[in-house]
């Protein structure tokens, strides 16, 4: 039996907190120094690995076709709980939504826009890069189907202010994709009363995705190959850093649940039965007392 000098409070709750966020379980137990060490070392190692991979190395593709090595790598990354659980949820969302091009909207929205325009406005050519804001809205098309129309307000690379109308049939990239940028394809039109005519198009255009719609979304096979080519050796280095951080946090969880592995907090209780120290002291005292009795009798 050992006396614990560390108040573990509720070890199960501490273990769950330590799993979800490195150091949080130790902070709950009042072990502030270990909380600071674990959170600083593990989280910084994990974030560094993520940054090396352009924040794309943590993903869970799932399904029976996933290679075993990728599954094992992801399980190691899951030692840092929240990102792993988030990746599992993102995989579920991705499989449900698929990779369909978006051609209709539930409600209007606006977003920052950047792209290239190629248009002919009368005798004036509009060509070059444009940055500004795009406004998109759902409408009923000519055949009563739901389509997207919109408008771009921005500034060209030469400082010219432009306001361009986009015709029916604006196309957006998939809502969920492991890319912070979402492509936009549309025709530029000239409106004249009820009539409209196509005068150009936008190309290489994109709007930002929200963090929740791109981080930890599974990569397709083609995107995975592109990432390998883009990162080279950094891909494996990023994977190793995130795996090591996850495995280190497993040891931190164990420490939160079971206390220190040795040393502090493991002092033996001298009052406990079967204590080796107490037994040794008793056995050494017994011969001494017998010698004292014998000496008294002789004298």
FENTAHU-V258943 format. One line per field, one symbol per residue. psi: psi as a letter, one per 20 degrees, with the letter a starting at -180 (. if undefined). A space follows every 50 residues. Layout:
BEGIN
psi=???
END
This chain:
BEGIN
psi=pqpojpoicohgggggghggopihhhghijmhghggggggggghgghggg hhjkkjhoqohariipqhhhghghhghihngghghghghhgggghhhakq ppjqqhqqrqqqqpapqoqoncjppoqaqppcqppqqqrpahkkqprpra qppaprhjjppqopqprqkppqrqhpqmpiqpqppqqprppnciqqqpia rqqkqqqqqqgijhpjpqqrgghghhgghghchhghghggghgggghhhg hhgghhgiaqhrcpikpqoiiqqjphgggghghhhghghhhggghhhg.
END
